[in-house]
Amino acid sequence: MDRVNATTHSASASSADDPARAAFAALRTPEGGQLLAELRDHDPADELATATRLRRAHPAELVSAALGQARLRQRAVAKFGAEDAYRMYFTPNGVEQATRTSVAAHRAARFAGLGVRSVADLCCGIGGDAIALARAGISVLAVDRDPLTAEVARANAEALGLGELIEVRCADVTEIDTAPYDAVFVDPARRGGRGRIFDPEAYSPPLSWATAAALKAPRAALKIAPGIPHEAIGPEAEAEWISDGGDVKEAVLWYGEGFAPGSFRATLLPSGATLSAPAPLPAPPVGPVGRYLYEPDGAVIRAHLVADLVERCGGRLVDETIAYITSDEPYSSPYVAGYEITDELPFNMKRLKALLRERQIGVLTVKKRGSAVEPEELRRRMKLSGPGSATVFLTRVAGAPTMLIGHPLG
């Protein structure tokens, strides 16, 4: 979410925020609200003409702020849905870093299911998680160091009718007393001036501080990047990777009563299917490609639970370094996409093109793991034509570049 460094904030940065805060205040006036309502469905391609027309009746600064906010709201629809997004307010970083509503709701439901009634949301950004917690019936102290971000979070709570459950405080999160709260949620900033931050100790605040804050609370959740190395996760945490619609969105470390320290979990949204294990299993067996191939969900892969699926389906990996599972019998599971394999060929573009032409394949889905070939480039070179469809996997089998051709099960 949109936030600044939780431990340092210079006077110059604060003064630089004043014009942005003034522009945001103007958006919340009746005139600003009227402009935003008028711009709800505007086409960004027509922005110059729209700005020229609106400036005849409104101050130029207000028109510019409204157009910027309208663009952010349109981008936010993918995460928050149209009903909420067009009532809320955003900052550029807030749209980029805010938690998707489905993921925030899942996390809030886990807290609520354990009887949590109050949460200190540290580094709250524009308030996406605070909103989900409040909608689960939890009272929230939402804290962010940046004055503009705190104002946006407060405005969002009010706009969605949640002001009585969400208290927004502009403060340094390291100075907040979390003792009165049932749980703590920390979402450190993972972006800096040069883009995404990969070192957990370079988060703001650092992962070590966030972990210490979590361990002091009766229960806690710490949002982290899904690519975090497993060795950076302490034994006190239950680690959960969450995907939504097949895309891995985030990882969460859970602490305290009701969670399973040292365990790993993969959760798939919107179904809510959850796969967990107390610890990763030994490396699974590797063997020849069978009749069926399974592609594990990304959350399962990130959680290092592929071996668990291999054991469940009685299968094997096609290569010790590739997360494709194969078996001789069909296997159905929400954690994998299944395919029936019709052909296994050494990697060869000419052979693939000839086979696709022979079978009149006009629609080709290309998937790859362990291959440098770009799917769009492959489709272009195949010059597809015909009524048929197929899926090709570009991968390695026992270390050798291989093409597997088939179609989805079901």
C-alpha positions as CSV (number, residue, x, y, z in Angstrom):
1,M,0.0,0.0,0.0
2,D,0.9,3.6,-0.3
3,R,3.3,4.5,2.5
4,V,6.6,6.1,3.2
5,N,9.5,5.0,5.4
6,A,8.1,4.0,8.8
7,T,11.1,5.3,10.7
8,T,12.3,8.4,8.8
9,H,10.4,11.2,7.2
10,S,12.2,14.5,6.5
11,A,10.8,18.0,6.8
12,S,11.3,18.6,3.1
13,A,9.3,15.5,2.2
14,S,6.5,16.7,4.5
15,S,6.4,20.2,2.9
16,A,6.4,18.6,-0.5
17,D,3.2,16.8,0.4
18,D,1.3,20.1,1.0
19,P,0.2,20.7,-2.6
20,A,-1.0,17.1,-2.9
21,R,-2.9,17.4,0.3
22,A,-4.5,20.7,-0.8
23,A,-5.5,19.0,-4.1
24,F,-7.0,16.1,-2.2
25,A,-9.0,18.4,0.1
26,A,-10.4,20.1,-3.0
27,L,-11.6,16.8,-4.4
28,R,-13.7,16.2,-1.2
29,T,-15.6,19.5,-1.7
30,P,-19.1,19.4,-3.4
31,E,-17.5,20.8,-6.5
32,G,-14.8,18.1,-6.5
33,G,-17.3,15.4,-5.9
34,Q,-19.4,16.6,-8.8
35,L,-16.3,16.5,-11.1
36,L,-15.4,13.0,-10.0
37,A,-18.9,11.8,-10.7
38,E,-18.9,13.4,-14.1
39,L,-15.5,11.7,-14.9
40,R,-16.5,8.2,-13.8
41,D,-16.7,6.8,-17.3
42,H,-14.5,9.2,-19.2
43,D,-12.1,7.8,-21.8
44,P,-8.4,8.7,-20.9
45,A,-7.8,8.9,-24.7
46,D,-10.0,12.0,-24.7
47,E,-8.4,13.6,-21.6
48,L,-7.0,16.7,-23.3
49,A,-10.4,17.6,-24.8
50,T,-12.1,16.8,-21.5
51,A,-9.7,18.9,-19.5
52,T,-10.1,21.9,-21.9
53,R,-13.9,21.7,-21.5
54,L,-13.9,21.3,-17.7
55,R,-11.5,24.2,-17.2
56,R,-14.1,26.6,-18.6
57,A,-16.2,26.0,-15.5
58,H,-13.7,24.8,-12.8
59,P,-10.3,25.8,-11.5
60,A,-7.4,24.2,-13.6
61,E,-5.8,22.7,-10.4
62,L,-9.1,21.0,-9.4
63,V,-9.7,19.7,-13.0
64,S,-6.1,18.2,-13.0
65,A,-6.6,16.6,-9.6
66,A,-10.0,15.2,-10.6
67,L,-8.7,13.7,-13.8
68,G,-5.8,12.1,-12.0
69,Q,-8.1,10.6,-9.4
70,A,-10.5,9.4,-12.1
71,R,-7.6,7.5,-13.7
72,L,-6.7,6.0,-10.4
73,R,-10.2,4.9,-9.7
74,Q,-10.4,3.2,-13.1
75,R,-7.2,1.3,-12.3
76,A,-8.5,0.4,-8.9
77,V,-11.6,-1.4,-10.2
78,A,-9.6,-4.5,-10.8
79,K,-8.7,-4.8,-7.1
80,F,-11.6,-3.2,-5.3
81,G,-14.6,-3.7,-7.7
82,A,-16.5,-0.8,-9.3
83,E,-18.9,-0.3,-6.4
84,D,-16.1,0.5,-4.0
85,A,-13.4,1.9,-6.3
86,Y,-15.7,4.7,-7.5
87,R,-16.4,5.8,-4.0
88,M,-12.8,5.6,-2.7
89,Y,-9.8,7.8,-3.1
90,F,-6.3,6.6,-4.2
91,T,-2.7,7.7,-4.6
92,P,-0.6,6.3,-7.4
93,N,1.4,4.1,-5.0
94,G,-1.8,3.2,-3.2
95,V,-3.3,1.6,-6.3
96,E,-0.1,-0.2,-7.1
97,Q,0.5,-1.6,-3.6
98,A,-3.0,-2.0,-2.1
99,T,-4.2,-5.5,-1.2
100,R,-6.8,-7.0,-3.5
101,T,-10.2,-7.0,-1.8
102,S,-10.5,-10.8,-2.1
103,V,-7.2,-11.4,-0.4
104,A,-7.8,-8.8,2.3
105,A,-11.2,-10.4,3.0
106,H,-9.6,-13.8,3.4
107,R,-7.1,-12.5,5.9
108,A,-9.8,-10.7,7.8
109,A,-11.9,-13.8,7.9
110,R,-9.1,-15.8,9.5
111,F,-8.7,-13.2,12.2
112,A,-12.5,-13.0,12.8
113,G,-12.8,-16.8,12.9
114,L,-10.4,-16.8,15.9
115,G,-12.5,-14.3,17.8
116,V,-10.3,-11.2,17.1
117,R,-12.2,-8.0,17.7
118,S,-9.6,-5.4,17.4
119,V,-6.5,-5.0,15.2
120,A,-3.7,-2.5,15.0
121,D,-3.1,-2.1,11.3
122,L,0.5,-0.8,11.0
123,C,1.5,0.8,7.7
124,C,-2.1,0.9,6.6
125,G,-1.6,2.7,3.3
126,I,-4.9,3.8,1.7
127,G,-6.8,1.5,4.0
128,G,-7.7,-1.6,1.9
129,D,-6.9,-4.1,4.7
130,A,-8.5,-1.9,7.4
131,I,-11.7,-1.8,5.3
132,A,-11.8,-5.6,5.0
133,L,-11.2,-6.0,8.7
134,A,-14.0,-3.6,9.6
135,R,-16.4,-5.4,7.3
136,A,-15.6,-8.5,9.2
137,G,-16.8,-6.7,12.4
138,I,-13.3,-5.9,13.7
139,S,-12.4,-2.5,15.0
140,V,-9.2,-1.1,13.6
141,L,-6.5,1.4,14.5
142,A,-5.0,2.2,11.1
143,V,-1.6,3.9,11.2
144,D,0.6,5.4,8.5
145,R,3.4,7.9,8.8
146,D,2.6,9.9,5.6
147,P,0.0,12.7,6.2
148,L,-1.6,12.4,2.8
149,T,-1.9,8.7,2.9
150,A,-3.5,8.9,6.4
151,E,-6.0,11.4,5.0
152,V,-6.9,9.1,2.1
153,A,-7.4,6.2,4.4
154,R,-9.7,8.2,6.6
155,A,-11.6,9.4,3.6
156,N,-12.0,5.9,2.4
157,A,-13.3,4.7,5.8
158,E,-15.9,7.5,5.8
159,A,-16.9,7.0,2.1
160,L,-17.7,3.3,2.7
161,G,-19.6,3.9,6.0
162,L,-16.9,2.4,8.2
163,G,-15.7,5.4,10.1
164,E,-17.0,4.2,13.4
165,L,-14.9,1.0,13.2
166,I,-11.7,2.5,11.7
167,E,-9.6,5.1,13.6
168,V,-6.9,6.5,11.4
169,R,-3.8,7.9,13.0
170,C,-0.9,9.6,11.3
171,A,2.1,8.4,13.3
172,D,5.4,6.5,13.3
173,V,4.3,2.8,13.6
174,T,7.3,2.1,15.8
175,E,5.8,4.4,18.4
176,I,2.4,2.7,18.6
177,D,1.4,0.8,21.7
178,T,-0.3,-2.3,20.4
179,A,-0.9,-3.9,23.8
180,P,-4.7,-2.9,23.9
181,Y,-5.4,-4.8,20.6
182,D,-6.3,-8.5,20.0
183,A,-4.0,-8.7,17.0
184,V,-1.5,-6.8,14.9
185,F,-1.2,-6.6,11.2
186,V,1.9,-5.2,9.6
187,D,2.3,-4.5,5.9
188,P,5.8,-3.1,5.3
189,A,6.6,-1.1,2.3
190,R,8.4,-3.2,-0.3
191,R,9.0,-0.5,-2.9
192,G,11.5,2.3,-2.8
193,G,12.8,5.1,-5.1
194,R,14.3,2.5,-7.4
195,G,11.4,0.1,-7.5
196,R,10.7,-3.2,-5.8
197,I,12.7,-4.2,-2.8
198,F,13.8,-7.8,-2.5
199,D,15.9,-7.7,0.7
200,P,13.4,-8.2,3.6
201,E,15.7,-6.1,5.9
202,A,15.3,-3.2,3.4
203,Y,11.5,-3.2,3.8
204,S,10.2,-0.2,5.6
205,P,10.0,-1.1,8.5
206,P,12.5,-4.0,8.2
207,L,11.2,-7.5,8.5
208,S,13.1,-8.0,11.8
209,W,11.2,-5.1,13.4
210,A,7.9,-6.3,12.0
211,T,8.5,-9.8,13.2
212,A,9.4,-8.5,16.7
213,A,6.2,-6.5,16.7
214,A,4.2,-9.5,15.7
215,L,5.7,-11.7,18.4
216,K,4.6,-9.3,21.1
217,A,1.0,-9.5,20.1
218,P,-1.5,-12.3,21.1
219,R,-2.0,-12.9,17.3
220,A,-0.5,-11.2,14.3
221,A,-0.2,-11.3,10.5
222,L,2.7,-10.0,8.6
223,K,2.3,-9.4,4.8
224,I,5.5,-10.2,2.8
225,A,6.5,-10.6,-0.8
226,P,5.6,-14.1,-2.2
227,G,9.2,-14.6,-3.4
228,I,10.7,-14.4,0.1
229,P,13.3,-17.1,0.7
230,H,12.0,-19.8,3.0
231,E,15.1,-19.5,5.1
232,A,14.1,-15.9,6.0
233,I,10.9,-17.2,7.7
234,G,11.3,-17.9,11.4
235,P,10.1,-21.1,13.0
236,E,7.5,-19.1,15.0
237,A,5.4,-18.3,11.9
238,E,2.8,-20.2,9.9
239,A,3.6,-19.2,6.3
240,E,0.7,-18.9,3.8
241,W,0.9,-18.2,0.1
242,I,-2.3,-16.9,-1.5
243,S,-3.3,-17.0,-5.2
244,D,-6.3,-15.4,-6.7
245,G,-7.6,-16.6,-10.0
246,G,-4.4,-18.6,-10.5
247,D,-2.0,-15.6,-9.9
248,V,0.1,-15.6,-6.7
249,K,-0.7,-12.3,-4.9
250,E,1.1,-12.4,-1.6
251,A,2.4,-14.3,1.3
252,V,1.4,-13.9,5.0
253,L,3.2,-14.9,8.1
254,W,0.8,-15.7,11.0
255,Y,1.8,-15.7,14.6
256,G,0.1,-16.7,17.9
257,E,-2.7,-18.8,19.2
258,G,-4.7,-20.6,16.5
259,F,-1.9,-20.8,13.9
260,A,0.6,-23.6,13.3
261,P,4.2,-22.5,13.8
262,G,6.6,-23.9,11.2
263,S,3.9,-25.0,8.8
264,F,3.4,-24.0,5.2
265,R,0.1,-23.3,3.6
266,A,-1.2,-22.6,0.0
267,T,-4.6,-20.9,-0.3
268,L,-6.5,-20.6,-3.6
269,L,-9.1,-17.8,-4.1
270,P,-11.9,-17.4,-4.8
271,S,-12.6,-21.1,-3.9
272,G,-10.8,-20.8,-0.5
273,A,-9.2,-24.3,-1.0
274,T,-6.3,-24.6,1.4
275,L,-3.4,-27.1,1.3
276,S,-1.1,-27.3,4.3
277,A,1.7,-29.4,5.7
278,P,3.7,-29.2,8.9
279,A,6.9,-29.1,7.0
280,P,8.0,-29.7,3.3
281,L,8.2,-33.4,2.3
282,P,11.4,-35.0,1.0
283,A,12.2,-34.5,-2.7
284,P,9.6,-36.3,-4.8
285,P,10.4,-39.1,-7.3
286,V,11.3,-38.3,-10.9
287,G,10.2,-40.5,-13.8
288,P,9.0,-40.7,-17.4
289,V,6.1,-38.7,-18.7
290,G,2.8,-40.6,-18.2
291,R,-0.6,-40.1,-19.9
292,Y,-1.4,-37.1,-17.6
293,L,0.4,-33.9,-16.7
294,Y,-0.5,-31.6,-13.9
295,E,0.4,-28.0,-13.4
296,P,0.4,-27.0,-9.7
297,D,-1.1,-23.6,-8.7
298,G,1.6,-21.0,-8.1
299,A,0.8,-20.8,-4.4
300,V,1.5,-24.5,-4.0
301,I,4.9,-24.0,-5.7
302,R,5.8,-21.0,-3.6
303,A,4.8,-22.9,-0.5
304,H,7.1,-25.8,-1.5
305,L,4.1,-28.2,-1.4
306,V,4.6,-29.8,-4.8
307,A,5.9,-33.0,-3.2
308,D,2.7,-33.2,-1.2
309,L,0.7,-33.2,-4.4
310,V,3.0,-35.8,-6.0
311,E,2.3,-38.1,-3.0
312,R,-1.4,-37.5,-3.2
313,C,-1.7,-38.4,-6.9
314,G,0.8,-41.2,-6.8
315,G,2.8,-39.5,-9.5
316,R,6.2,-38.2,-10.1
317,L,8.0,-35.1,-11.5
318,V,9.1,-35.0,-15.1
319,D,12.4,-33.4,-14.0
320,E,13.9,-32.8,-10.6
321,T,14.0,-29.0,-11.2
322,I,10.6,-28.6,-12.9
323,A,7.2,-28.3,-11.1
324,Y,5.3,-30.4,-13.6
325,I,3.7,-33.6,-12.1
326,T,2.9,-36.6,-14.3
327,S,0.9,-39.8,-13.6
328,D,-0.6,-42.8,-15.4
329,E,-4.0,-42.4,-13.9
330,P,-6.2,-39.2,-13.9
331,Y,-6.2,-37.1,-10.7
332,S,-8.6,-34.3,-9.9
333,S,-7.6,-31.6,-7.4
334,P,-8.3,-27.8,-7.0
335,Y,-4.5,-27.4,-6.6
336,V,-3.6,-28.4,-10.1
337,A,-4.7,-27.9,-13.7
338,G,-4.7,-31.3,-15.4
339,Y,-3.9,-32.3,-19.1
340,E,-4.0,-35.4,-21.1
341,I,-0.7,-35.8,-23.0
342,T,-0.9,-37.1,-26.6
343,D,2.7,-36.5,-27.8
344,E,6.2,-36.2,-26.3
345,L,8.8,-34.9,-28.7
346,P,12.4,-33.6,-28.4
347,F,12.4,-29.9,-28.8
348,N,12.3,-29.2,-32.5
349,M,10.4,-26.3,-34.1
350,K,10.0,-27.9,-37.5
351,R,8.6,-31.1,-36.1
352,L,6.1,-29.2,-33.9
353,K,5.0,-27.1,-36.9
354,A,4.5,-30.2,-39.0
355,L,2.5,-32.0,-36.3
356,L,0.2,-28.9,-35.7
357,R,-0.4,-28.5,-39.5
358,E,-1.2,-32.2,-39.8
359,R,-3.8,-32.0,-37.0
360,Q,-5.2,-28.7,-38.2
361,I,-4.5,-26.8,-35.0
362,G,-5.6,-23.2,-35.2
363,V,-5.6,-22.3,-31.5
364,L,-2.4,-23.2,-29.5
365,T,-1.9,-22.5,-25.8
366,V,1.8,-22.4,-25.0
367,K,3.1,-23.1,-21.5
368,K,6.7,-23.3,-20.4
369,R,8.9,-24.1,-17.5
370,G,12.6,-24.4,-18.0
371,S,12.6,-23.1,-21.6
372,A,13.8,-19.8,-23.0
373,V,11.4,-19.8,-25.9
374,E,8.8,-17.0,-25.8
375,P,5.2,-18.2,-26.3
376,E,4.2,-15.4,-28.7
377,E,7.3,-16.0,-30.8
378,L,6.5,-19.7,-31.0
379,R,2.9,-19.1,-32.0
380,R,4.1,-16.7,-34.7
381,R,6.5,-19.2,-36.2
382,M,3.9,-22.0,-36.2
383,K,1.6,-20.0,-38.7
384,L,-1.5,-21.8,-37.2
385,S,-4.5,-22.6,-39.2
386,G,-7.5,-25.0,-38.7
387,P,-10.4,-25.7,-36.4
388,G,-8.5,-27.7,-33.7
389,S,-6.9,-26.6,-30.5
390,A,-4.0,-27.9,-28.4
391,T,-1.7,-27.1,-25.5
392,V,2.1,-27.4,-25.8
393,F,4.4,-27.5,-22.9
394,L,8.0,-26.4,-23.4
395,T,10.0,-27.9,-20.6
396,R,12.7,-30.3,-19.7
397,V,12.2,-34.1,-19.1
398,A,15.1,-35.7,-17.3
399,G,17.2,-32.7,-18.2
400,A,16.4,-32.8,-22.0
401,P,14.5,-30.0,-23.7
402,T,11.1,-31.5,-24.6
403,M,7.8,-30.6,-26.1
404,L,4.7,-32.2,-24.6
405,I,1.4,-31.8,-26.5
406,G,-2.0,-32.4,-25.1
407,H,-5.3,-30.9,-24.0
408,P,-7.0,-29.9,-20.7
409,L,-8.9,-32.5,-18.8
410,G,-12.6,-31.8,-18.4
